[in-house]
Amino acid sequence: MEKGSPRVNPRGHNGIGPAFQEDPTMTPPIEPGPAQPPRIRPLRRRVRRWLIGAVALTALLWLLMSFLVAYQLTRRNGSRFEEPVPRVTWAQFEGVRISTGDGHELGAWYAEGPTEGPSVVLLHGNGGHRGHNLNRAELLAGAGCSVLPVTLRAHGDSSGDFNDIGYSARHDVVAAVEYLERRRPGRPIVVLGSSLGAAAATYASAGLGHRVAGYVLEAPYLDLKSAVRSRTRNALPIGLEWVAYQGLSLVAPLVAPDLERTSPLLAIGGIPGDVPVLMISGRLDRQAPIEHVEQIFERVRSHGRMVVFERAGHMGYLESDGNLYRRTLLEFVRDIAPPVRR
């Protein structure tokens, strides 16, 4: 080595390792920073999705349950059963079958009265049968009327499973009137309906016109929506009854396609203005509230009369005030056609 040359340390500039020269293209190592908090956005999204799914599932179950309830309410309550001809001391009944214009077959009992007397069709309420009208039939038969208690479709021993709370049963009312016209031509016909039977009578009234001489309508419901509302209020606590009603309202068109036309308030306008109407209501009725019956009565006030039983609930008129009921009913029938007492 020449004298005066700089000395190079082969171990590197610090004498520890080989000489090292930095590559400017190399990325320097990243120094670790402070610990980061856990990310919460994905958790929020998962919670949101879970809540949306839970709400959707609840709504679906609510609608499904509402549909099942509505379907059940518009179907026959139980199986068909026999209705043997009753043996009573005050009339001689015979069993008859009546065919309707839309293909159903109805069970009925017929008891002939004096030739001069009027004929009365008796229509029961929802879930009932013609046996429920035997007490009314006894009153009328004793006053000289021929009586025809009928079991409406989807009830008792009559055919059918679909029960739209009286709207389709309008065909049953027409068929019963036609039967009496054939059996007793020329004699006045009165139609007496209770609850569902009263509604069915109003639905048939426009087509029957003057073929019916008078109507007795006991506890008709205002319309199908109001009837459902009244029943949910009676059956469920506050709040839950509103939820149930909303669900039934949404699915009702699926099981009752004639929902908007199922309204005695509208249908009663079909009764001619010179045909008398007797409407009966109970002050304590929670299924067909008196204020609803009063609204219907306003449509026929000019040729109708309304009698209120102060202590009666739904159709409990004979039990609450039998004397008033007998007097009211028989006076109405007598004014239409003076019956002959047996």
Residue frames as qw, qx, qy, qz and C-alpha x, y, z in Angstrom:
[[0.000, 0.891, 0.454, 0.000, 0.00, 0.00, 0.00],
 [0.407, 0.524, -0.031, 0.747, 1.29, 3.28, -1.00],
 [0.320, -0.316, -0.445, 0.774, 2.20, 5.67, 1.61],
 [0.132, 0.176, 0.055, -0.974, -0.42, 8.35, 2.05],
 [0.376, -0.221, -0.694, -0.573, -3.36, 6.28, 0.59],
 [0.571, -0.332, 0.241, -0.711, -6.55, 6.19, 2.64],
 [0.034, -0.121, 0.981, -0.145, -7.06, 2.96, 4.57],
 [0.654, -0.129, -0.338, -0.664, -10.18, 0.92, 3.84],
 [0.401, -0.210, 0.789, -0.416, -11.60, -1.27, 6.54],
 [0.321, 0.005, -0.835, -0.447, -12.87, -4.47, 4.80],
 [0.104, -0.342, -0.880, 0.313, -15.29, -5.06, 7.70],
 [0.044, -0.805, -0.530, -0.263, -17.20, -1.92, 6.89],
 [0.103, 0.720, -0.095, 0.680, -17.24, 1.61, 8.02],
 [0.556, -0.686, 0.211, -0.419, -17.81, 0.64, 11.62],
 [0.109, 0.511, -0.839, 0.154, -15.48, -2.29, 11.57],
 [0.618, -0.087, 0.647, -0.439, -18.23, -4.76, 12.45],
 [0.743, 0.331, 0.580, -0.034, -19.51, -6.20, 9.16],
 [0.515, 0.212, 0.496, 0.666, -18.95, -5.91, 5.44],
 [0.023, 0.196, -0.086, -0.976, -19.31, -2.60, 3.80],
 [0.234, 0.582, 0.777, -0.053, -23.01, -1.81, 3.08],
 [0.000, -0.076, 0.235, 0.969, -24.33, 0.61, 0.55],
 [0.410, 0.418, 0.590, -0.556, -28.11, 1.50, 0.74],
 [0.190, 0.290, 0.742, 0.574, -30.27, 0.74, -2.30],
 [0.188, 0.109, 0.117, -0.969, -32.40, 3.82, -2.93],
 [0.512, -0.108, -0.560, -0.642, -35.20, 1.62, -4.42],
 [0.403, -0.216, -0.864, 0.211, -35.78, -0.36, -1.25],
 [0.419, -0.693, -0.231, -0.540, -38.80, 0.55, 0.99],
 [0.043, 0.400, -0.674, 0.620, -37.79, 1.29, 4.47],
 [0.315, -0.305, -0.889, 0.134, -39.37, -0.90, 7.16],
 [0.348, -0.630, -0.226, -0.656, -42.64, 0.43, 8.67],
 [0.061, 0.190, -0.707, 0.679, -42.42, 1.15, 12.30],
 [0.282, -0.498, -0.819, -0.050, -45.40, -0.35, 14.24],
 [0.156, -0.453, 0.040, -0.877, -47.85, 2.33, 15.43],
 [0.346, -0.113, 0.626, -0.689, -50.26, 2.40, 18.34],
 [0.158, 0.246, 0.956, 0.008, -53.04, -0.34, 18.53],
 [0.283, -0.140, -0.359, -0.878, -56.19, 0.46, 16.44],
 [0.520, 0.057, 0.562, -0.641, -59.74, 0.13, 17.95],
 [0.360, 0.212, 0.893, 0.167, -61.92, -2.69, 16.47],
 [0.163, -0.052, -0.436, -0.884, -63.97, -1.71, 13.43],
 [0.306, 0.280, 0.713, -0.565, -67.73, -1.33, 14.27],
 [0.461, 0.335, -0.245, -0.784, -69.29, -0.63, 10.86],
 [0.419, 0.068, -0.856, -0.295, -69.53, -4.29, 9.83],
 [0.072, -0.229, -0.867, 0.438, -71.20, -5.07, 13.17],
 [0.314, 0.375, 0.255, -0.834, -73.77, -2.33, 12.63],
 [0.473, 0.252, -0.539, -0.650, -74.54, -3.63, 9.16],
 [0.303, -0.048, -0.952, -0.009, -75.05, -7.12, 10.50],
 [0.080, 0.328, 0.690, -0.640, -77.41, -5.86, 13.22],
 [0.389, 0.366, -0.063, -0.843, -79.35, -3.83, 10.66],
 [0.451, 0.144, -0.755, -0.453, -79.73, -6.82, 8.38],
 [0.174, -0.160, -0.934, 0.266, -80.86, -8.97, 11.29],
 [0.212, 0.369, 0.465, -0.776, -83.49, -6.42, 12.33],
 [0.461, 0.312, -0.338, -0.759, -84.82, -6.07, 8.78],
 [0.392, 0.052, -0.894, -0.209, -85.04, -9.84, 8.47],
 [0.044, -0.238, -0.839, 0.487, -86.80, -10.15, 11.83],
 [0.341, 0.378, 0.200, -0.837, -89.35, -7.47, 10.86],
 [0.478, 0.255, -0.576, -0.612, -89.97, -9.09, 7.46],
 [0.296, -0.050, -0.953, 0.031, -90.44, -12.51, 9.05],
 [0.105, 0.310, 0.667, -0.669, -92.82, -11.10, 11.67],
 [0.428, 0.360, -0.077, -0.825, -94.86, -9.34, 8.97],
 [0.444, 0.159, -0.779, -0.413, -95.02, -12.52, 6.90],
 [0.178, -0.170, -0.931, 0.270, -96.18, -14.58, 9.88],
 [0.226, 0.344, 0.406, -0.816, -98.75, -11.90, 10.74],
 [0.501, 0.307, -0.326, -0.740, -100.19, -11.96, 7.23],
 [0.391, 0.066, -0.902, -0.172, -100.14, -15.75, 7.11],
 [0.034, -0.245, -0.831, 0.497, -101.93, -16.01, 10.44],
 [0.350, 0.358, 0.160, -0.851, -104.46, -13.37, 9.32],
 [0.485, 0.216, -0.613, -0.585, -105.12, -15.34, 6.14],
 [0.285, -0.071, -0.953, 0.074, -105.64, -18.58, 8.04],
 [0.117, 0.330, 0.639, -0.685, -108.08, -16.88, 10.45],
 [0.425, 0.366, -0.107, -0.821, -109.98, -15.20, 7.60],
 [0.420, 0.136, -0.810, -0.387, -110.13, -18.48, 5.69],
 [0.146, -0.184, -0.925, 0.298, -111.50, -20.29, 8.73],
 [0.218, 0.365, 0.425, -0.799, -114.12, -17.60, 9.37],
 [0.523, 0.385, -0.234, -0.724, -115.45, -17.93, 5.83],
 [0.395, 0.115, -0.886, -0.214, -115.78, -21.71, 5.91],
 [0.734, -0.400, -0.412, -0.362, -118.39, -24.04, 7.33],
 [0.258, -0.557, 0.605, -0.506, -118.11, -24.38, 11.08],
 [0.539, -0.134, 0.794, -0.246, -117.85, -28.13, 11.45],
 [0.061, 0.029, 0.907, 0.415, -119.24, -30.97, 9.36],
 [0.516, -0.181, -0.358, -0.756, -122.72, -31.27, 7.91],
 [0.107, 0.029, 0.902, -0.418, -125.19, -32.86, 10.27],
 [0.164, -0.438, -0.812, -0.349, -128.71, -34.20, 10.05],
 [0.228, -0.024, 0.297, -0.927, -131.65, -32.04, 11.08],
 [0.047, -0.325, -0.940, -0.091, -134.58, -34.40, 11.68],
 [0.276, -0.523, -0.370, -0.717, -138.10, -33.05, 11.42],
 [0.066, -0.134, 0.653, -0.742, -139.20, -31.85, 14.86],
 [0.337, -0.484, -0.786, -0.186, -142.29, -33.26, 16.51],
 [0.018, -0.017, 0.351, -0.936, -144.18, -30.42, 18.15],
 [0.133, 0.499, 0.808, -0.283, -147.73, -29.99, 19.38],
 [0.171, 0.697, 0.190, -0.670, -148.34, -26.65, 17.70],
 [0.473, 0.630, -0.347, -0.509, -147.61, -27.59, 14.04],
 [0.913, 0.100, 0.389, 0.070, -147.18, -30.50, 11.66],
 [0.015, 0.765, -0.482, -0.426, -143.78, -30.07, 10.03],
 [0.927, 0.303, 0.191, 0.108, -142.53, -31.82, 6.92],
 [0.481, -0.515, 0.405, 0.582, -138.93, -31.90, 5.77],
 [0.636, 0.754, 0.164, -0.018, -138.23, -30.33, 2.39],
 [0.596, -0.235, 0.325, 0.696, -135.17, -29.78, 0.20],
 [0.313, 0.906, 0.156, -0.239, -134.90, -26.56, -1.77],
 [0.718, 0.153, 0.281, 0.618, -132.61, -26.09, -4.77],
 [0.077, -0.796, -0.015, 0.600, -131.03, -22.67, -5.37],
 [0.603, 0.788, 0.014, -0.121, -130.30, -20.98, -8.66],
 [0.199, 0.786, -0.585, 0.020, -126.55, -21.37, -8.20],
 [0.693, 0.236, -0.680, -0.039, -126.61, -25.10, -7.56],
 [0.019, -0.247, 0.788, -0.564, -126.92, -25.52, -3.79],
 [0.550, -0.387, -0.685, -0.279, -129.41, -27.60, -1.86],
 [0.172, -0.388, 0.431, -0.796, -130.97, -26.32, 1.33],
 [0.272, -0.309, -0.895, 0.170, -132.65, -28.14, 4.16],
 [0.286, -0.234, 0.074, -0.926, -135.94, -26.71, 5.43],
 [0.047, 0.341, 0.899, -0.271, -139.06, -27.55, 7.41],
 [0.241, -0.209, -0.327, -0.890, -142.48, -26.50, 6.25],
 [0.060, 0.374, 0.826, -0.416, -145.69, -26.22, 8.29],
 [0.056, -0.438, -0.567, -0.695, -148.90, -25.31, 6.48],
 [0.089, 0.230, 0.499, -0.831, -151.18, -22.73, 8.04],
 [0.422, 0.616, 0.565, -0.352, -154.74, -21.63, 7.24],
 [0.551, 0.492, 0.483, 0.471, -155.38, -20.86, 3.58],
 [0.082, 0.948, 0.207, 0.229, -155.93, -17.17, 4.23],
 [0.545, -0.776, 0.108, 0.298, -152.80, -16.65, 6.30],
 [0.323, 0.856, -0.398, -0.063, -149.45, -15.28, 5.10],
 [0.947, 0.048, -0.162, 0.273, -146.25, -17.29, 4.70],
 [0.247, -0.917, 0.312, -0.013, -143.06, -16.53, 6.63],
 [0.803, 0.351, -0.359, 0.321, -139.50, -17.49, 5.69],
 [0.587, -0.797, 0.142, 0.008, -137.27, -17.79, 8.78],
 [0.686, 0.549, -0.319, 0.355, -133.50, -17.27, 8.38],
 [0.765, -0.566, -0.144, 0.270, -131.04, -18.00, 11.20],
 [0.082, -0.947, 0.300, 0.085, -127.80, -16.23, 12.19],
 [0.452, 0.628, -0.630, 0.054, -124.16, -17.09, 11.55],
 [0.090, 0.298, -0.905, 0.291, -123.22, -20.55, 12.79],
 [0.548, 0.042, 0.542, -0.636, -126.85, -21.47, 13.39],
 [0.044, -0.114, -0.919, -0.375, -129.48, -23.65, 11.73],
 [0.376, -0.385, -0.436, -0.721, -133.23, -23.73, 11.27],
 [0.561, -0.437, -0.683, 0.169, -133.80, -25.26, 14.68],
 [0.278, -0.170, -0.327, 0.887, -132.81, -21.92, 16.20],
 [0.248, -0.086, -0.173, -0.949, -135.99, -20.40, 14.74],
 [0.302, -0.359, -0.877, -0.104, -138.48, -22.85, 16.21],
 [0.118, -0.491, -0.561, 0.655, -139.50, -20.38, 18.93],
 [0.183, 0.330, -0.157, -0.913, -140.29, -17.73, 16.30],
 [0.297, -0.065, -0.798, -0.521, -142.06, -20.30, 14.15],
 [0.182, -0.411, -0.855, 0.259, -144.27, -21.25, 17.11],
 [0.062, 0.479, 0.283, -0.829, -145.37, -17.64, 17.59],
 [0.271, 0.290, -0.415, -0.819, -146.18, -17.21, 13.91],
 [0.267, -0.139, -0.912, -0.279, -147.88, -20.57, 13.47],
 [0.088, -0.451, -0.759, 0.461, -150.06, -19.81, 16.47],
 [0.179, 0.534, 0.122, -0.817, -151.15, -16.63, 14.73],
 [0.705, 0.549, 0.383, -0.234, -152.23, -18.43, 11.58],
 [0.269, 0.775, -0.469, -0.328, -149.07, -18.22, 9.43],
 [0.972, 0.187, -0.040, 0.138, -147.46, -20.90, 7.32],
 [0.316, -0.849, 0.402, 0.134, -143.80, -21.10, 8.32],
 [0.887, 0.398, -0.135, 0.193, -140.66, -22.17, 6.49],
 [0.453, -0.786, 0.380, 0.179, -137.52, -22.27, 8.67],
 [0.798, 0.564, -0.176, 0.119, -134.54, -22.65, 6.32],
 [0.703, -0.515, 0.245, 0.424, -130.94, -23.68, 6.97],
 [0.341, 0.887, -0.215, -0.224, -128.68, -21.44, 4.90],
 [0.826, 0.445, -0.296, 0.177, -125.76, -22.72, 2.83],
 [0.433, 0.435, -0.591, 0.524, -122.62, -23.85, 4.65],
 [0.366, -0.312, 0.546, -0.686, -124.72, -24.54, 7.76],
 [0.727, -0.010, 0.493, -0.479, -126.44, -27.59, 9.20],
 [0.677, 0.128, 0.712, 0.132, -127.57, -30.11, 6.57],
 [0.513, 0.831, 0.066, -0.207, -127.44, -27.67, 3.65],
 [0.847, 0.260, 0.105, 0.452, -124.73, -27.93, 1.01],
 [0.275, 0.855, -0.110, 0.426, -121.69, -25.72, 0.61],
 [0.740, -0.299, -0.277, 0.536, -118.57, -24.92, 2.60],
 [0.301, 0.222, 0.002, 0.927, -118.03, -21.25, 1.72],
 [0.221, -0.784, -0.556, 0.167, -119.71, -18.80, 4.09],
 [0.319, 0.295, 0.043, 0.900, -119.35, -15.17, 3.07],
 [0.043, -0.301, -0.547, 0.780, -121.59, -13.99, 5.92],
 [0.361, 0.585, 0.550, -0.475, -124.79, -13.80, 3.92],
 [0.223, 0.552, -0.327, -0.734, -123.85, -12.38, 0.53],
 [0.211, 0.125, -0.875, -0.417, -124.06, -15.64, -1.43],
 [0.085, 0.311, 0.896, -0.305, -127.01, -16.71, 0.73],
 [0.369, 0.355, 0.015, -0.859, -129.11, -14.16, -1.16],
 [0.435, 0.128, -0.747, -0.485, -129.71, -17.03, -3.59],
 [0.164, -0.185, -0.932, 0.264, -131.06, -19.08, -0.67],
 [0.217, 0.384, 0.427, -0.789, -133.59, -16.38, 0.19],
 [0.448, 0.311, -0.377, -0.748, -134.78, -16.19, -3.41],
 [0.362, 0.033, -0.911, -0.196, -135.11, -19.99, -3.56],
 [0.016, -0.276, -0.821, 0.500, -137.16, -20.04, -0.34],
 [0.351, 0.401, 0.145, -0.833, -139.51, -17.36, -1.66],
 [0.450, 0.241, -0.635, -0.580, -139.92, -19.30, -4.92],
 [0.190, -0.095, -0.971, 0.107, -140.77, -22.43, -2.94],
 [0.151, 0.407, 0.632, -0.642, -143.56, -20.63, -1.06],
 [0.389, 0.383, -0.206, -0.812, -144.84, -19.08, -4.29],
 [0.420, 0.095, -0.821, -0.375, -145.25, -22.57, -5.74],
 [0.194, -0.204, -0.910, 0.303, -146.64, -24.03, -2.54],
 [0.006, 0.677, 0.597, -0.431, -149.02, -21.19, -1.70],
 [0.279, 0.302, 0.388, 0.825, -149.54, -19.06, -4.80],
 [0.146, -0.685, -0.359, -0.617, -151.02, -15.63, -4.24],
 [0.602, -0.729, -0.305, 0.113, -150.43, -15.47, -0.48],
 [0.031, 0.933, -0.275, 0.230, -148.27, -12.67, 1.03],
 [0.868, 0.010, -0.304, 0.393, -144.72, -13.65, 1.96],
 [0.287, -0.924, 0.213, -0.133, -142.77, -12.17, 4.88],
 [0.758, 0.297, -0.428, 0.392, -139.01, -12.70, 5.29],
 [0.544, -0.818, 0.135, -0.128, -137.68, -12.75, 8.85],
 [0.773, 0.350, -0.356, 0.392, -133.89, -12.82, 9.16],
 [0.601, -0.792, 0.045, 0.096, -131.62, -12.70, 12.19],
 [0.446, -0.663, 0.440, 0.410, -128.07, -11.32, 11.97],
 [0.207, -0.229, 0.762, 0.570, -126.54, -13.15, 8.98],
 [0.239, 0.490, 0.827, 0.136, -130.07, -14.07, 7.89],
 [0.108, 0.869, 0.281, -0.393, -131.10, -10.41, 8.03],
 [0.109, -0.612, 0.471, 0.626, -128.10, -9.48, 5.89],
 [0.258, 0.078, 0.875, 0.402, -128.96, -12.21, 3.36],
 [0.230, 0.712, 0.652, -0.124, -132.50, -10.84, 3.15],
 [0.071, 0.848, -0.038, -0.524, -131.24, -7.36, 2.27],
 [0.178, -0.398, 0.699, 0.567, -128.93, -8.78, -0.42],
 [0.225, 0.299, 0.889, 0.263, -131.89, -10.58, -2.01],
 [0.183, 0.647, 0.487, -0.557, -134.30, -7.65, -1.74],
 [0.176, 0.532, -0.322, -0.763, -133.45, -5.89, -5.01],
 [0.151, 0.094, -0.876, -0.448, -134.09, -9.03, -7.04],
 [0.000, -0.386, -0.906, 0.174, -137.25, -9.94, -5.16],
 [0.132, -0.265, -0.250, -0.922, -138.94, -6.57, -5.40],
 [0.556, -0.197, 0.153, -0.793, -142.64, -6.76, -4.54],
 [0.706, -0.036, -0.689, -0.159, -142.66, -10.55, -4.35],
 [0.420, -0.212, -0.687, 0.553, -141.99, -10.05, -0.62],
 [0.228, -0.789, -0.427, -0.379, -144.70, -8.22, 1.32],
 [0.367, -0.881, 0.156, -0.253, -142.57, -7.30, 4.32],
 [0.649, 0.326, -0.549, 0.413, -139.21, -7.76, 6.05],
 [0.646, -0.758, 0.048, -0.075, -138.33, -8.34, 9.70],
 [0.631, 0.518, -0.394, 0.422, -134.61, -7.66, 10.14],
 [0.708, -0.706, -0.020, 0.017, -133.09, -8.53, 13.50],
 [0.548, -0.688, 0.343, 0.328, -129.59, -7.26, 14.34],
 [0.786, 0.558, 0.075, 0.256, -128.19, -6.82, 10.83],
 [0.595, -0.408, 0.111, 0.684, -124.51, -5.86, 10.68],
 [0.163, 0.824, -0.042, -0.542, -123.59, -2.58, 8.99],
 [0.669, 0.624, -0.383, -0.131, -121.09, -4.07, 6.55],
 [0.945, -0.022, -0.269, 0.183, -118.54, -6.87, 6.62],
 [0.427, 0.441, -0.389, 0.687, -115.65, -4.60, 7.66],
 [0.370, -0.525, 0.262, -0.720, -117.63, -3.25, 10.61],
 [0.927, -0.258, -0.113, -0.249, -118.70, -6.76, 11.60],
 [0.819, 0.156, -0.361, 0.417, -115.09, -7.94, 11.69],
 [0.134, 0.514, -0.342, 0.775, -114.07, -4.84, 13.64],
 [0.634, -0.491, 0.107, -0.588, -116.76, -5.45, 16.27],
 [0.973, -0.157, -0.168, -0.036, -115.76, -9.06, 16.72],
 [0.657, 0.288, -0.389, 0.578, -112.05, -8.37, 17.08],
 [0.140, -0.546, 0.294, -0.772, -112.82, -5.70, 19.69],
 [0.800, -0.393, 0.033, -0.451, -114.97, -8.15, 21.62],
 [0.981, -0.022, -0.171, 0.082, -112.46, -10.98, 21.47],
 [0.731, 0.183, -0.215, 0.621, -109.06, -9.32, 21.98],
 [0.390, -0.683, -0.236, 0.571, -107.44, -6.75, 24.30],
 [0.220, 0.958, 0.013, -0.182, -106.84, -3.16, 23.20],
 [0.083, -0.727, 0.601, 0.322, -103.93, -2.89, 20.80],
 [0.312, -0.113, 0.919, 0.212, -103.93, -6.53, 19.81],
 [0.478, 0.580, 0.634, -0.180, -107.44, -6.21, 18.41],
 [0.290, 0.848, -0.134, -0.423, -106.24, -3.37, 16.14],
 [0.095, -0.499, 0.794, 0.335, -103.36, -5.48, 14.85],
 [0.405, 0.184, 0.896, 0.014, -105.72, -8.40, 14.21],
 [0.446, 0.737, 0.394, -0.321, -108.23, -6.20, 12.39],
 [0.181, 0.781, -0.392, -0.451, -105.58, -4.66, 10.14],
 [0.197, -0.279, 0.905, 0.255, -104.30, -8.10, 9.19],
 [0.420, 0.412, 0.803, -0.097, -107.79, -9.40, 8.43],
 [0.355, 0.813, 0.128, -0.443, -108.55, -6.29, 6.37],
 [0.050, 0.644, -0.616, -0.452, -105.47, -6.83, 4.22],
 [0.100, -0.125, 0.960, 0.228, -106.18, -10.47, 3.42],
 [0.500, 0.369, 0.578, -0.529, -109.99, -10.24, 3.27],
 [0.565, 0.559, -0.231, -0.561, -110.16, -9.73, -0.54],
 [0.188, 0.364, -0.895, -0.175, -108.37, -13.07, -0.97],
 [0.031, 0.154, 0.970, -0.186, -111.07, -15.03, 0.86],
 [0.232, 0.679, 0.606, -0.343, -114.13, -12.77, 0.35],
 [0.353, 0.141, 0.443, 0.812, -113.95, -11.34, -3.18],
 [0.098, -0.693, -0.494, -0.516, -117.28, -9.51, -2.76],
 [0.409, -0.319, -0.495, 0.697, -116.05, -7.65, 0.32],
 [0.001, -0.055, 0.001, 0.998, -117.04, -4.17, -0.83],
 [0.462, -0.232, -0.467, -0.718, -120.56, -5.29, -1.76],
 [0.516, -0.339, -0.769, 0.164, -121.11, -7.17, 1.49],
 [0.047, -0.008, -0.319, 0.946, -122.97, -4.30, 3.11],
 [0.018, -0.619, -0.784, 0.056, -126.59, -4.34, 4.34],
 [0.051, -0.635, -0.153, 0.755, -126.28, -0.55, 4.61],
 [0.135, 0.322, -0.517, -0.781, -126.08, -0.42, 0.82],
 [0.088, -0.132, -0.936, -0.313, -128.24, -3.45, 0.03],
 [0.099, 0.496, 0.738, -0.447, -131.28, -2.38, 2.03],
 [0.218, 0.452, -0.127, -0.856, -131.91, 0.26, -0.61],
 [0.163, 0.023, -0.852, -0.497, -133.16, -2.60, -2.78],
 [0.060, 0.462, 0.838, -0.283, -136.36, -2.93, -0.72],
 [0.040, 0.563, 0.479, 0.672, -139.13, -1.05, -2.55],
 [0.007, -0.214, 0.299, -0.930, -140.32, 2.10, -0.81],
 [0.638, -0.252, -0.062, -0.725, -143.82, 0.75, -0.23],
 [0.792, -0.100, -0.601, 0.033, -142.74, -2.54, 1.35],
 [0.505, -0.796, 0.140, -0.302, -142.83, -2.31, 5.16],
 [0.618, 0.312, -0.597, 0.405, -139.71, -3.07, 7.18],
 [0.665, -0.729, 0.004, -0.165, -139.45, -3.89, 10.89],
 [0.527, 0.481, -0.549, 0.435, -135.96, -3.57, 12.37],
 [0.765, -0.628, -0.107, -0.094, -135.13, -4.95, 15.81],
 [0.474, 0.526, -0.492, 0.508, -132.02, -4.23, 17.87],
 [0.710, -0.558, -0.373, 0.213, -130.74, -4.78, 21.39],
 [0.107, -0.969, 0.153, -0.159, -129.29, -1.91, 23.36],
 [0.585, -0.634, 0.500, 0.077, -126.56, -4.21, 24.73],
 [0.909, 0.355, 0.174, 0.129, -125.65, -5.79, 21.40],
 [0.326, -0.738, 0.415, 0.420, -121.86, -5.68, 20.87],
 [0.546, 0.042, 0.709, 0.445, -121.80, -7.62, 17.60],
 [0.162, 0.564, 0.514, 0.626, -124.31, -5.49, 15.73],
 [0.175, -0.270, -0.408, 0.855, -124.21, -2.26, 17.79],
 [0.204, 0.730, 0.602, -0.250, -127.41, -0.28, 17.92],
 [0.057, 0.742, -0.145, -0.653, -125.79, 2.72, 16.24],
 [0.092, -0.196, 0.802, 0.557, -125.04, 0.53, 13.22],
 [0.147, 0.477, 0.864, 0.062, -128.63, -0.72, 13.05],
 [0.100, 0.790, 0.313, -0.518, -129.84, 2.88, 13.30],
 [0.011, -0.513, 0.475, 0.715, -127.73, 3.81, 10.28],
 [0.064, 0.126, 0.905, 0.401, -129.35, 1.05, 8.26],
 [0.091, 0.635, 0.725, -0.249, -132.81, 2.02, 9.50],
 [0.053, 0.634, -0.007, -0.772, -132.33, 5.58, 8.23],
 [0.015, 0.166, -0.723, -0.670, -132.36, 4.16, 4.69],
 [0.235, -0.355, -0.834, -0.351, -135.91, 2.79, 5.17],
 [0.011, 0.209, 0.553, -0.806, -137.30, 5.18, 7.76],
 [0.398, 0.100, -0.177, -0.895, -140.09, 6.32, 5.41],
 [0.794, -0.047, -0.384, -0.468, -141.57, 2.81, 5.27],
 [0.638, 0.049, -0.719, 0.273, -140.06, 1.19, 8.34],
 [0.584, -0.734, 0.043, -0.344, -140.21, 0.92, 12.10],
 [0.493, 0.359, -0.681, 0.406, -137.41, 0.23, 14.58],
 [0.742, -0.612, -0.095, -0.258, -137.90, -1.38, 17.99],
 [0.287, 0.548, -0.655, 0.434, -135.11, -1.40, 20.59],
 [0.824, -0.434, -0.363, -0.021, -134.93, -3.96, 23.39],
 [0.140, -0.889, 0.304, -0.312, -133.21, -2.17, 26.24],
 [0.598, -0.554, 0.567, -0.121, -131.88, -5.24, 28.06],
 [0.945, 0.247, 0.214, 0.016, -131.14, -7.45, 25.06],
 [0.350, -0.539, 0.575, 0.506, -127.79, -8.36, 23.58],
 [0.212, 0.313, -0.686, -0.622, -127.31, -9.99, 20.21],
 [0.522, -0.098, -0.680, -0.506, -130.69, -11.51, 19.23],
 [0.205, -0.153, -0.870, 0.421, -131.76, -12.14, 22.84],
 [0.298, -0.240, -0.113, -0.917, -135.16, -10.50, 22.40],
 [0.706, -0.355, -0.507, -0.345, -137.50, -13.25, 23.54],
 [0.657, -0.215, -0.562, 0.453, -135.37, -13.85, 26.62],
 [0.211, 0.008, -0.276, 0.938, -135.14, -10.18, 27.60],
 [0.373, 0.256, 0.290, -0.843, -138.76, -9.16, 26.90],
 [0.195, 0.172, 0.930, 0.258, -140.89, -11.91, 25.42],
 [0.230, 0.706, 0.596, -0.304, -144.14, -9.96, 25.60],
 [0.130, 0.766, -0.159, -0.609, -142.73, -7.01, 23.66],
 [0.088, -0.302, 0.803, 0.506, -141.26, -9.30, 21.04],
 [0.232, 0.376, 0.895, 0.062, -144.49, -11.25, 20.52],
 [0.209, 0.793, 0.400, -0.410, -146.58, -8.10, 20.30],
 [0.037, 0.692, -0.360, -0.625, -144.16, -6.37, 17.92],
 [0.125, -0.166, 0.873, 0.441, -143.76, -9.31, 15.56],
 [0.207, 0.446, 0.870, 0.016, -147.40, -10.34, 15.38],
 [0.189, 0.795, 0.260, -0.514, -148.67, -6.78, 14.92],
 [0.023, 0.558, -0.528, -0.640, -146.29, -6.34, 12.00],
 [0.095, 0.046, 0.935, 0.338, -147.42, -9.55, 10.30],
 [0.188, 0.604, 0.733, -0.250, -151.08, -8.78, 10.99],
 [0.161, 0.741, 0.003, -0.652, -150.77, -5.36, 9.34],
 [0.036, 0.355, -0.723, -0.591, -149.40, -6.98, 6.18],
 [0.534, -0.099, -0.686, -0.484, -152.02, -9.71, 5.93],
 [0.586, -0.372, 0.374, -0.615, -154.47, -10.34, 8.76],
 [0.255, 0.171, -0.951, -0.030, -153.72, -13.97, 9.69],
 [0.751, -0.320, -0.261, -0.515, -156.43, -16.37, 10.75],
 [0.314, -0.465, 0.739, -0.373, -155.97, -17.98, 14.15],
 [0.324, 0.059, -0.931, -0.159, -156.10, -21.77, 14.14]]
